[in-house]
Structures are given as C-alpha cells and as structure tokens.
C-alpha cells in the first residue's frame, strides 16, 4: 500500500493449509529379502503438522496379506512367500 506521500507499508502472515501427515518407514529396508519364517521387524513414525505425533495410529498393510500390524513397531514371522508392497 502506498500513502499520499509515496510511503509504502506492508504486512505478512504465514499460514498452513491442512498438510497431510508425514509417514516414514525405517524398517524393513526397501528391497530387503527374508527367508520364510524369519522375524521381520517393522518400524515407522507418523507426524502431522496440526495434530503432532500420530505413530500409534499407524495401520500397516501388505498387498499380499492385507492388514499386518498397527503402531510404530511390531514383528511378524508369518507373511506369505513372495513380493510384498508394504504401506
């Protein structure tokens, strides 16, 4: 804005438009290979700008076996043989 004397003034605000949570899977590593019956440790975290820590609300699934666990950490020995896309 410019006043009648040619002086300018301004203001600013920082806003956030409901960003999605950030989810990070730290284990198992992408591309890891296991033998049938091996213990597989799953570790992850979830953080949301508006709601904070959401790790306990994580729901894990495999494209082969469906729902496989909840929360930030768990282990399994009974996944089906074959490739798994874990989300």
Secondary structure, DSSP 8 states (H G I E B T S, - for coil): -B-TTS-B-------------EEEEEES-TT----TT--EEEEEEEEETTTEE-GGG-EEEETTTEEEEESSEEEES---SS---B-
